[in-house]
Amino acid sequence: MSGIRPGPRNSLTDVGGLLVGNAEDKAALSGTTVVLCDGIRAVAAADVRGGGPGTRETDALAPARLVDGVDALVLSGGSAYGLDAAGSVAAWLGARRRGFDTGDTHVPIVPAAILYDLANGGDKNWGEEPPYRALGRAAVEAASADFALGRAGAGYGARAGSLAGGLGTASAVDPTTGATVAALAAVNCFGEVVFPDGRFFAAPFEQQDEFGGLGASGGPADPEPAFPKLAGKGRGGGRGAAPAHQNTTIAVVATDAILGHTNVQRMTVMAQAGLGRAVRPVYTPFDGDTVFGLATGTGPAVDLIGLARIGAIAADCLARAVARGVYRAAAHPGGAPGWRDRFGPNLMAGS
């Protein structure tokens, strides 16, 4: 689409009413990211495509449900333990009288999704006190317009195929509707995000050299080189192999356009195409790929043609966010190499 450009921060926080906070436990090699609806309740939806999801309150966001908005979203490492982060975020919001007004009290609506990072070498011997409630509180208290990418928040201990994964974001302003659209992704996928030569699958959608400006690969479009080896006995594993059953990309797409719940759901479904553009293979039995959609209503009203544009742009933003998260991620000790470690010196020198 011609005329599309990133917002001022190239970030989810370019969408009015949204802030993002990160928190990490460096010993555990894990972390949490909170998307905070700042003074608003955003219309929300969820779309789950992966074979092994871990979520909280996604059923409440289904069509024809009572819930008409959320107060925050949580993306977290820690597998099922990471869902605890949403409880502390809800408590923090409730103490400030934020949430669904029941008459007697306020019940914050805080859906969440998690990724698996328990086998990344960090110290997970936490006994009966996993760190995620503390991480959720720290992340929501840190929420701001600016936040770290790469090894940060929910992407702190992540892995993307044979590379270090991470947290990425991207935005776009649509000159036709006037809407801002953005995405945030914690990338921990089973599949790869680059061709064998290190160029990103998402290269056709890159804006302003945001992940190196390297362009598309000149290599063959053969799916086999992109399919990672499985770690483990009898699965073709070995050094650098991708661990199966230990994956998931979790993401948020958002717009400031005024959209009802049904249309937010449609935007979210369309945005899932962004994962297919950035990750190969995607939606595997080993991933719990989940995308949340938000509409803050702080921008323009749009018709159905405008909705279709927003959904298409959201997919592009999500593909870009995946690539940015991996591009910005550094390796953690003993873990998969960062993109720069493996490809950076050669590719960037020739760009």
N, C-alpha and C positions, 0 to 999 in steps of 0.2 A: 504494500500500500504506500503510495507516494506521500511525501510530506510528514511521515511519522518521525518523531524525534524523541529521545529520552527526556524525562522530566529533569528538573534542576539537580536532583541528587541521584538520578538513575536508581531509584530505590522504592520499595513499598511505601515508604513514608512520604512520597510525592502525592499519594492519595490523601486528600484532606480528612483529618479525623483519626489517623492511624499513627501509632508510635510502636517502636520495636525495642525490646530489651533482651540482652544475653547474659547468661551466667554459666560458669564452668567449674567443674571439680577436676583440677589438673592431675591429682593422684589417680582418680578413677578413670581419667581420659573420657569424660562424658560431659554433657551440658544440656541446657534448656534455653529455648527461645520463646518469648511471649510477644504476641501481637496485641497491643492494648488499644481498645476503642476509646479515644480520649474525649470524654464529654458527650459521647453519642452511643447509641446502640445500633450496630450495623446489621442489615439484613444479611443472612448467611445461608449457605448450603454446603453440602459435602458430596464428593463423588469418590468412591472407593473401587479401585480396579485390581489391586494386587492380590495374590493368593494367600498372603499371611498377614492381614492387617491387625493393628492394635490401636483401638480408638476409644474415646469417651464422648458420649452425648451426640454422636452422629445421627442416631435414630430420631432425636428430637428435631433435627434439621430437615427431615424428610418432608415432602409435600403433604399438605393437609394436616400438619401437626400444629399444636397450640403455640409453640415458640415462634416468635416473629423477629427475634433479633438476638445478638450475642454481645457480651461485654468484653470478651477477650478470646483469643485462641492460643493454645499451647502446642508447640512442637518440641519434642524431647527425645534425647537418647535414653538408654536404660531399659529398653524393651518394656515389659509390663510394669516394672518398677517406676518407669518414667511417668506413668499416668498420675502418680501421686503429685506431680508438680502442679497439675490443674487444681487440686484441692486447696493448696496454699494460695494460689492466685485467686480462687473464688473467695477464700476467707479474707484476703486482703481487700478485695472489692466490696464484700459484704460489710466489712467494718466501716466502709466509707459510704454506705447506703446506696451502692450501685447494684443494679440487677433488676430482675423481674419483680415488680411490686405486687406482693400477695395481700397487701392490706396491713398485716401485722409485721412483716419484715420484708427484706429484699433478698431475692435468691439470684445471685449472679449466674449467668449462663456462660460456661467456659468449656467448649468442646476442645478435644485434644487428640493428637496422634503421635505415635512413637516409632522410633527406628531401633534396630538391634545393633548395639555396639558393645555387648558384654564380653566378647572374645577378642578385644583389640589390645590386650596386654596391660590394661590399667588395673588398679587395685579395686576389686569388687568385693572384698571381704568386709562388708559393712554390717553384717549381722542383721539385727532387727531395726537398724536405722539407715536405710538407703538415703542418699543425699538429695533426692529430688524435691521433697517439700521445701527444703532450704533453697535449692536452686530456683524453684518457681518463684518464691518470694523475692529472691535477689534479682531475678530477671525482670519481674514486673516493676520493682522499685527503680531499676536502671532504664526503663523504657524512655526513649527519646527519638528525635528525628534522625539522629546519626548513630550508627552501630557498626560493629566490626563484621567483616566477611571472612571467608575461608575457614580456618580452624577456629571457630567461634560458636557459642551457643549450642544448638542441637547438632551442629555439624562438627563439633570439637573432636570427637572420636570416630568420625565417619570414614567410610571407604567407598570409592566409586570404581567397581571392577578391580583392575589391578593398580589403581592410583588412589592416593588419599582423597577422600571426599571432603565436603565442606558446606558452608552456608553461602548462598548467593542470592542476589536480588537484581531486578531490572525494572524499568518503567518506560512508558511511552505516552505521548500526548497525541490524541487523534484530532487533526485539524478539521475534520468534517463534522464530528459531533461536539467537539470541545471537551470531551471526557479524558480524564487521566486514567490509565490502566497500568497495573504493576503486578509483579510476582515476587515471591520469596520461596526459596527451596533449600531444604536440608538434604543433601545428596549422599545417599548411602546405598547405591544401587548394585545389584548383582551384575547387570550388564555394563558394558564399556560406554564411555562418553566421547572417545576419540578414535580416529582411524589408526592403523598401525604406525603411521608416520607422525602421530601426535596432534594432528589437526582435528578440531572439534566437529562432531556431527552437526552442531548448531551453527556452524560458520555462516550459512546463508542468511541468518537472521541477525548477525552481529551489528551493533551500532557503535560508531565512534571508537573502534579498536578496543572495546571493553574487555575482550579476552585475547588480546595480543594482536589483532588485526592480521592474522596469518592466512586468511582465506580458506577456501575449500581444499580438500585433499586431491591430489592428482592420481591417487591410487585407485585400484579396482573397487567397484561397488559390490564386492563379494561379502555376504554376511558372515562367513566362517571366521575371518581374522578378528572380527569384533566380538565373537562369542568367547567369553572367558573360560579358562580351564576351571574345573571344579576341584576344590581342595578336598582331600580325604582319600582313603584307601580305595583303589579300584575306580577312581573317577578322573584319572588323568591329571591328578594334582601335582604339586611341586612348588618350588620357590616362586613366589609372585602370583600364585593361583588365587582366584577369588573364592572366599568361603561361602558355601551354600547355606541356606537357612539363616543367614545373618545379615539381612539386607533391609531395604525399603527407602524410597524417596518420599518425603512428606513436604507438602507445599501449601501456599496460600496465594490465590489470585484475587485482586481487588480492583474496584473502580469507584470513582466519586459520582458516577451517574446515578440518577434516581431510578432504581429498579425494584420491582416487587419480587417476592420469594420465587415464583416460578421462573422469572427471567434470570435471577441470580443462579438458579440451578442450571439453566441452559448455558449461561456463561461458563460455569464451572465444568460442565460436560465438554464444551468446546475447548476449553483450556487444556484438558487432558491430552489433547493432540501434541502439546508442547513437549511432554515427556517422550512421546514417540519420536519426535524430531531430534531429541538430544541424547537418548539412551537406547542402546541396542544390546540384547533384547530388553523389552520392558514388560511390566505386568506379569512377571514370571510366577511360578509357584513359590519362589523363595522370597518375593518382595511383598510388602504390604502397602503398595503405592496408594496414597490418599491425597486428594487436593480439596482444600476448603475454598469457598468463594465468599467474598464480602462486597457489599455495596453500601457506601457510607451516606449517599444521598446529599453530599455537600456540593455536587456539581450539577450538570445539566440533565434535563429530562430527555429521553431518546425514544424513538419509535422502534419497530422490530428490525428495520434495516440497520438502525444504529446499534441495536443489540447484537446483530450479526457481526458488525464491525468490531465491537468491543470483545466479543468472544474470540474472533480471529486474532486480534491484537494480544489478548491475554495468552493465547497459545504461544505466540512468538516470544512474549515476555518470559513465559515459563521456560522455554528452551534456552533463552539467553541467561536466565538466572541459574539454571543447572550448570552451564558452561562456566559462568563467572565463579560459582562456588568452588568448582574443581580447579580452575585457573589460579584462584587466590589461595588455595589450601597448601600449607606446608606439611611435610611428613611429620609424624610423631615418632618418638624413639622406638625402634623395632617394628614399625608399621610399614604400610605401603609407601612408596616414594611419592612426593608431590609432583605435580605436572612439571614444574620448573626443574626439579631434580632430574627427571627422565628426558624431557624434550626441550626445555627452555634454551640452553646454550646454543644448540644448533639451529632450531627453528627461529628464535628471536633474532639471532645474528643475521639471518638471511631475509628478515621481513622488511 
